[in-house]
């Protein structure tokens, strides 16, 4: 079982920045594929960014150039640095982990961007 705990969400004005963190409970964090998803009210959950165990990253088109995903295997933590935030980035952001075809989710952290 993997537990994921997100932090770092909050309220920010358009153009601002936030850094989300997700701490994982398993020591084999380095083997996990980690990702961030988001879900806005009335919309489906969508992928924001993902980083694999080798450090390769992939981003959704709507955040490219504004968001950076990174991981610190020594701290069992994945980060999402978000810059130039827009009101349409307002959503609950969820941390996701994949390990040996099993999927795990955090509880989510709210990000609200005002115009």
C-alpha positions in Angstrom: 0.0 0.0 0.0 1.2 3.5 -0.8 0.0 6.6 0.9 0.3 10.0 -0.8 0.0 13.3 1.1 -0.2 16.5 -0.9 0.5 20.0 0.3 1.1 23.4 -1.1 -2.2 24.3 -2.6 -3.8 27.6 -1.9 -5.1 30.9 -3.2 -3.1 32.9 -5.7 -3.6 35.8 -8.1 -3.3 35.3 -11.8 0.3 35.3 -12.9 1.4 34.0 -9.5 3.2 30.8 -8.6 2.6 27.8 -6.3 4.6 24.7 -5.6 2.8 21.5 -4.7 4.5 18.7 -2.9 3.5 15.0 -2.6 5.1 12.8 0.0 4.9 9.0 -0.5 5.0 6.5 2.2 6.9 3.7 0.4 10.7 3.5 0.5 10.7 2.2 -3.1 9.5 5.6 -4.2 12.3 5.7 -6.7 10.6 2.9 -8.7 7.3 4.6 -8.9 5.9 6.6 -11.9 4.6 9.8 -10.3 2.1 12.2 -11.7 -0.1 15.2 -11.0 -3.7 15.3 -12.1 -6.3 18.0 -11.7 -10.1 18.2 -11.6 -12.1 21.3 -11.9 -15.8 21.5 -10.9 -18.0 19.8 -13.4 -15.0 18.5 -15.4 -13.2 15.2 -15.7 -9.9 14.6 -14.0 -7.0 15.3 -16.4 -3.3 14.6 -16.4 -1.1 17.7 -15.8 2.4 16.2 -15.7 4.2 12.9 -15.1 7.7 11.8 -14.2 8.9 8.3 -14.5 11.5 6.4 -12.4 14.2 7.5 -14.8 13.3 11.2 -14.5 11.7 11.5 -17.9 8.9 14.0 -17.8 5.7 14.7 -19.9 3.3 17.6 -19.7 -0.2 18.4 -20.8 -0.2 21.0 -23.6 -2.2 23.4 -21.5 0.7 23.7 -18.9 3.8 23.4 -21.1 6.2 26.1 -20.4 4.5 27.1 -17.1 4.9 23.9 -15.0 7.8 21.7 -13.9 7.5 18.3 -12.3 10.4 17.0 -10.3 11.2 14.4 -7.8 13.5 13.9 -4.8 13.9 10.2 -4.3 15.8 10.7 -1.1 12.8 12.5 0.4 10.1 10.2 -1.3 8.6 13.4 -2.7 7.4 14.7 -6.0 6.9 18.4 -6.7 4.9 20.5 -9.1 6.2 24.0 -9.6 3.5 26.1 -11.3 4.2 29.5 -12.7 2.2 32.1 -14.6 -1.0 30.6 -13.1 -4.3 31.4 -14.8 -7.9 31.3 -13.5 -8.5 28.2 -15.6 -5.9 26.4 -13.6 -8.3 26.5 -10.6 -8.9 22.9 -9.6 -8.2 20.2 -7.1 -4.8 18.8 -7.8 -4.2 15.1 -7.1 -0.9 13.3 -6.7 -0.8 9.9 -8.4 1.6 7.0 -8.1 1.9 3.9 -10.3 3.9 0.9 -9.0 3.8 -2.6 -10.5 0.5 -1.7 -12.3 -1.1 -0.6 -9.1 -2.4 2.9 -8.9 -2.6 5.2 -5.8 -4.1 8.6 -5.3 -3.6 11.4 -2.8 -6.5 13.2 -1.2 -6.1 16.3 -3.3 -5.1 19.9 -2.7 -7.2 22.9 -3.8 -5.6 25.5 -6.1 -7.6 28.6 -6.7 -6.4 31.3 -9.1 -8.2 34.7 -9.0 -8.3 37.0 -12.0 
